[in-house]
């Protein structure tokens, strides 16, 4: 299995993971739940009007952490993809989001992970790092 597929599968299995960004010099962490591969890149989704979108715009570096028996930490940079096709693909993968978001609504924003590094860890095995 390719590294990107393994990371996406793990995030989906976790269900809720936590995305860390920075707000000036203050770390900010919040729950997220989207992980979707589109055109060979791993995407997440949010609302453009949310503080997290402003934080990503100011500093695209992030870290994700999720736990389900073992844990994952993912870092890299989040890059906004403004294309309607990318938004539609995410919303098709997560139909429950359609209650709050629509492709091209000016609020839906999707990001792909650039220079992704993921570390899988557990209490019983040494950490394993993959890049995608």
DRENPAFI-48321 format. One line per 5 residues: number of its first residue (from 0); their letters; for each residue x, y, z of N, C-alpha, C, O. Coordinates in steps of 0.05 Angstrom, whole numbers, always signed. Each point is the difference from the previous one (the first is absolute). Example, Ala and Ser with C-alpha at 12.3 -4.5 7.8 and 13.67 -1.06 7.14 Angstrom:
0> as> +264/-114/+156/-18/+24/+0/+18/+24/+0/+21/+0/+13  -28/+21/-27/+16/+24/+1/-15/+22/+14/+10/+22/+4
//
This chain:
0> xxxxx> +17/-24/+0/-17/+24/+0/+18/+25/+0/+20/+1/+15  -27/+18/-31/+15/+25/-2/-3/+15/+27/-20/-2/+13  +41/+18/-6/+0/+15/+25/-24/+18/+3/-13/+1/+21  +6/+13/-43/-23/+19/+2/-26/-15/+5/-17/+9/+16  +14/-33/-28/-24/-16/+5/-1/-10/+29/-21/+0/+12
5> xxxxx> +44/-8/-2/+1/-10/+28/-7/+22/+20/-14/-4/+19  +24/+28/-24/-6/+23/+17/-30/+7/-1/-13/+3/+21  +2/-2/-45/-29/+6/-3/-17/-21/+13/-19/+6/+14  +26/-32/-18/-16/-22/+13/+1/+2/+30/-20/-4/+13  +44/+11/-2/+2/+2/+29/-17/+23/+11/-14/-3/+20
10> xxxxx> +15/+26/-34/-16/+23/+9/-30/-6/-2/-15/+8/+18  +7/-23/-38/-28/-8/-2/-8/-19/+22/-22/+2/+12  +40/-20/-5/-5/-20/+21/-3/+14/+27/-17/-7/+16  +34/+27/-12/-1/+16/+25/-27/+15/+2/-11/+1/+22  +2/+9/-44/-25/+15/+0/+4/+29/+7/-3/+18/-17
15> xxxxx> +10/-12/+42/+6/+27/+8/+30/+1/+7/+10/-15/+16  +3/+34/-29/+28/+6/+5/+2/+29/+8/-20/+15/-3  +43/-6/+12/+3/+27/+9/+21/+15/-17/+22/-10/-3  -31/+33/-7/+17/+17/-17/+11/+23/+16/-16/+15/+13  +42/-12/-13/+13/+22/+14/+10/+20/-21/+13/-7/-19
20> xxxxx> -19/+33/+25/+11/+22/-16/+10/+20/+20/+1/-5/+24  +8/+28/-34/+9/+21/+18/-16/+26/-5/-8/+5/-23  +3/+9/+44/-14/+26/-1/+20/+20/+12/+1/+4/+24  +16/+8/-42/+22/+15/+11/+20/-19/+13/+10/-18/-14  -5/+22/+39/+18/-18/+15/-15/-20/+17/+12/-15/+16
25> xxxxx> -38/+13/-19/-17/-17/+16/-9/-25/-16/-13/+3/-21  +20/-27/+30/-10/-24/-13/-31/-2/+3/-11/+8/+21  -2/-18/-42/-29/-5/+1/-5/-28/-10/+10/-8/-21  -26/-7/+35/-6/-27/-7/-31/-4/+0/-14/+10/+17  +5/-25/-38/-29/-5/-1/-5/-26/-14/+17/-9/-15
30> xxxxx> -40/-3/+20/-7/-26/-13/-7/+4/-29/-13/+19/-8  +21/-38/-8/-6/-1/-29/-8/-29/-6/+4/-18/+16  -16/+14/-39/-8/-27/-7/+1/-7/-29/-10/-22/-8  +20/+39/-9/+2/-6/-29/+28/-9/-8/+19/+12/+9  -18/-32/-26/+25/-9/-12/-8/-13/-26/-15/-20/-1
35> xxxxx> +24/+32/-21/-9/-9/-26/+22/+3/-21/+14/+20/+0  -11/-40/-16/+20/+2/-22/-14/+8/-25/-19/-12/-9  +30/+33/-4/-10/+11/-25/+25/+5/-17/+18/+14/+8  -18/-25/-32/+22/+4/-19/+27/-6/+13/+19/+14/-5  -18/-35/+21/+25/-9/+12/+10/+17/+23/+23/-4/+9
40> xxxxx> -39/+22/+2/+8/+16/+23/-20/-4/+23/-24/-6/-5  +34/+8/+29/-17/-3/+24/-11/+27/+8/+14/+19/+4  -41/-18/-3/-14/+25/+6/-15/-1/+26/-7/-21/+10  +4/+45/+2/-19/+4/+22/-18/+24/-7/+6/+13/-20  -27/-9/+35/-19/+21/-7/-7/+16/+25/+0/-10/+22
45> xxxxx> -7/+36/-27/-10/+18/+22/-17/+21/-12/-7/+0/-24  +0/+20/+40/-15/+23/-8/+19/+24/-2/+15/+5/+18  -16/+9/-40/+17/+23/-5/-4/+22/+21/+18/+16/+5  -42/-15/+6/-6/+22/+20/+10/-7/+28/-1/+18/+17  +11/-42/-13/+9/-8/+27/+28/+10/+5/+16/+6/-18
50> xxxxx> -10/-3/+44/+27/+10/+8/+22/-19/-10/+21/+10/-8  -27/-36/+6/+21/-18/-9/+9/+6/-28/+24/-2/-6  -42/+11/-12/+7/+7/-27/+18/+25/+0/+19/+1/-16  -25/+18/+33/+17/+24/+2/+28/-8/+10/+20/+11/-9  -19/-30/+28/+26/-8/+11/+16/-15/-21/+24/+4/-1
55> xxxxx> -37/-21/-14/+14/-15/-22/+11/+20/-21/+22/-4/-10  -38/+24/+4/+8/+20/-20/+25/+15/+10/+19/+5/-16  -18/+1/+42/+23/+15/+11/+24/-18/+3/+23/+9/-3  -27/-35/+10/+22/-18/+3/-10/-28/-7/-15/-12/+15  +23/+2/-39/-12/-26/-9/+12/-25/+13/-9/-22/-5
60> xxxxx> +28/+26/+23/+11/-24/+14/-20/-9/+21/-14/+16/+12  +12/-43/-9/-21/-11/+17/+11/-26/+12/+21/-10/-8  -36/-1/+27/+4/-27/+9/-27/-12/+6/-17/+14/+12  +14/-39/-18/-24/-16/+6/+8/-22/+19/+22/-11/-3  -39/+5/+22/+4/-23/+17/-26/-15/+3/-21/+12/+5
65> xxxxx> +22/-38/-8/-23/-17/+4/+7/-26/+14/+23/-10/-3  -41/-1/+18/+5/-24/+15/-22/-21/-3/-24/+6/+2  +32/-31/-8/-18/-23/+0/+17/-25/+3/+7/-12/-19  -1/+6/+44/+17/-23/+6/+29/+7/-3/+17/-6/+17  -10/+19/-39/+26/+12/-4/-6/+29/-8/-23/+8/-2
70> xxxxx> +44/+9/-1/-6/+27/-7/+17/+9/-24/+20/-13/-7  -30/+34/-5/+14/+12/-23/+4/+29/+4/-17/+14/+12  +39/-4/-21/+6/+28/-1/+7/+7/-29/+17/-13/-11  -30/+32/+0/+4/+8/-28/+7/+30/+0/-13/+16/+13  +34/-10/-28/+8/+29/-3/+6/+6/-29/+2/-18/-16
75> xxxxx> +0/+43/+11/+6/+10/-27/-12/+28/-3/+0/+15/+19  -8/-9/-43/-13/+25/-6/-27/-5/-13/-3/-18/-16  -17/+35/+23/-26/-2/-12/-2/+20/-22/+6/+24/+4  -14/-33/-28/-2/+17/-23/-29/+1/-9/-12/-21/-6  +0/+44/+4/-28/+3/-9/-2/-7/-29/+16/+8/-17
80> xxxxx> -36/-24/+10/-7/-7/-27/-27/+13/-6/-20/-9/+9  +20/+31/-24/-25/+15/-4/-19/-12/-21/-22/+10/-4  +30/-32/-8/-16/-11/-22/-26/-13/+11/-1/-13/+20  -21/+19/-35/-26/-11/+6/+1/-31/+0/-13/-12/+17  +28/+1/-35/+2/-30/-2/+11/-12/+25/-10/-21/+9
85> xxxxx> +30/+34/+4/+11/-10/+25/-21/+2/+22/-2/-19/+16  -12/+41/-15/-21/+3/+20/-22/-21/-4/-10/-12/+20  +1/+8/-45/-21/-19/-6/+9/-28/+8/-16/-16/+11  +41/+9/-16/+10/-27/+6/-1/-4/+31/-8/-22/+9  +16/+42/+6/-1/-3/+29/-29/-3/+10/-5/-17/+17
90> xxxxx> -13/+34/-27/-27/-1/+9/-14/-26/-8/-18/-9/+14  +26/-3/-37/-11/-26/-7/+10/-22/+19/-15/-18/+6  +40/+21/+3/+12/-20/+18/-12/+3/+28/-2/-19/+15  -8/+43/-8/-11/+6/+26/-27/+14/-3/-2/+24/+4  -19/-39/-13/-26/+12/-6/-12/+15/+23/-16/+19/-4
95> xxxxx> +22/-26/+29/-12/+14/+23/+9/+30/+1/-13/+16/+12  +36/-10/-25/+9/+28/-1/-18/+17/-17/+0/+25/+3  -16/-37/-21/-17/+15/-18/-21/+16/+15/-13/+18/-12  +8/-25/+37/-19/+16/+16/+11/+28/+6/-16/+18/+4  +42/-16/-3/+13/+26/+7/+16/+12/-23/+5/+25/+0
100> xxxxx> +3/-41/-19/+18/+10/-21/-10/-8/-28/-14/-20/-3  +21/+36/-17/-5/-7/-27/+24/+9/-17/+12/+21/+6  -5/-36/-26/+22/+8/-17/-5/+27/-12/-22/+5/-11  +41/+12/+12/-2/+27/-12/-16/+20/+17/-7/+21/-10  +0/-28/+35/-16/+18/+16/+16/+23/+13/-12/+17/+13
105> xxxxx> +38/-16/-18/+16/+21/+12/+9/-6/+28/+16/+15/+11  -25/-36/+1/+7/-7/+27/+15/-27/+0/+19/-4/+16  -27/-15/-33/+14/-26/-1/+29/+4/-8/+5/+13/-20  +13/-25/+35/+28/+1/-7/+12/-28/+4/-5/-13/+20  +21/+5/-40/+14/-26/+2/+29/+6/-2/+9/+17/-15
110> xxxxx> +7/-32/+30/+29/+2/+1/+12/-27/-6/-10/-21/+9  +32/+21/-24/+15/-25/-3/+26/+3/+16/+10/+22/+5  +1/-45/+3/+24/+0/+16/+24/-1/-19/+3/-18/-16  +15/+37/+19/+25/+2/-15/+23/-7/+19/+0/+7/+24  +19/-22/-34/+23/-9/+16/-9/-15/+25/+11/+5/+22
115> xxxxx> -30/-23/-25/-11/-15/+23/+20/-20/+12/+13/-14/-15  -12/+14/+41/+15/-19/+15/-18/-11/+22/-12/+15/+15  +9/-42/-14/-17/-12/+20/+16/-20/+16/+16/-16/-11  -19/+17/+37/+12/-20/+18/-21/-16/+14/-18/+11/+13  +19/-37/-16/-18/-19/+13/+15/-10/+25/+23/-9/-1
120> xxxxx> -37/+11/+24/+13/-8/+25/-19/-18/+16/-24/+1/-3  +36/-17/+21/-16/-16/+18/+17/-5/+25/+24/+6/+1  -36/-18/+19/+14/-7/+24/+16/-25/-2/+17/-7/+16  -22/-8/-38/+13/-27/-3/+19/-2/-23/+15/-20/-2  -13/+39/-16/+17/-1/-23/+15/+26/-3/-9/+21/+9
125> xxxxx> +33/-21/-22/+14/+25/-5/-16/+17/-19/-14/-10/-17  +17/+37/+18/-13/+18/-18/+9/-6/-29/+22/-8/-5  -41/+13/-13/+6/-3/-29/-9/+25/-14/-23/+9/+3  +41/+3/-19/-6/+25/-14/-1/-5/-30/+16/-14/-11  -36/+27/-1/-4/-1/-30/-2/+29/-10/-9/+17/+15
130> xx> +17/-13/-40/-4/+26/-12/-18/-3/-25/+0/-21/-13  -15/+42/+8/-17/-1/-23/-3/+28/-12/-14/+4/-19
//
